[in-house]
Amino acid sequence: MKGCTSSEPAPVLRGTELTRKILVAGALGAGKTTLIGSVSQIKPVTTEETMTSVGADVDRTELPGKTKTTVAMDFGRLHLNDNLVLYLFGAPGQPRFFPILKDLAHGALGVLLLVDTRRLGDTYPILELIEDLALPYAVVVNRFDGAPEPTADRLRAVMRLEATTPVVACDARVRSSCRDALVALVKHLLTLTPEPSR
């Protein structure tokens, strides 16, 4: 899957916007780089490197056509409205890069956890890490051709998710779909943060 950026110029930051950091996490090949590339309003920063035979035993994947992997992070920016800007940090999904994921989690309001239902078991170590970091998250099922499409209730049961955890479907190649997933996470975060009394 290949991401695409908007042909519209990115809004210029005025310096008065509310900026917030969101972590995009998921297993190797779940679509994190694609999602950030699709939704970012600036040219995304990526650290993709070619997967070689030397790392075949370390970065194993049965995904056909998977030739590159993120080795540090991805970065993008999205204006949800005139006053709210999201900085998106994508973390590599391999266990050997979990220290990077922990570092990228600092200051994040929440996590968009991408899931590939063809390889659901690969998500559990990352889910456990996110829960250990006490970060709120939304589970985003990335739609892959031919992948199972369990209901949100079924996923909640299998993944042992809280009833309030958002579970949404998304096509990481489609900008509007990615934006909807981020909006679902932001709405969830707002339910966890009471508004200050006046």
Secondary structure, 3 states (H helix, E strand, C coil): CCCCCCCCCCCCCCCCCEEEEEEEEECCCCCHHHHHHHHCCCCCECCEEECCHHHCCCCCCCCCCCCEEECCCEEEEEEEECCEEEEEEECCCCHHHHHHHHHHHCCEEEEEEEECHHHHHHHHHHHHHHHHCCCCEEEEEECCCCCCCCCHHHHHHHHCCCCCCCEEEECCCCHHHHHHHHHHHHHHHHHHCCCCCC
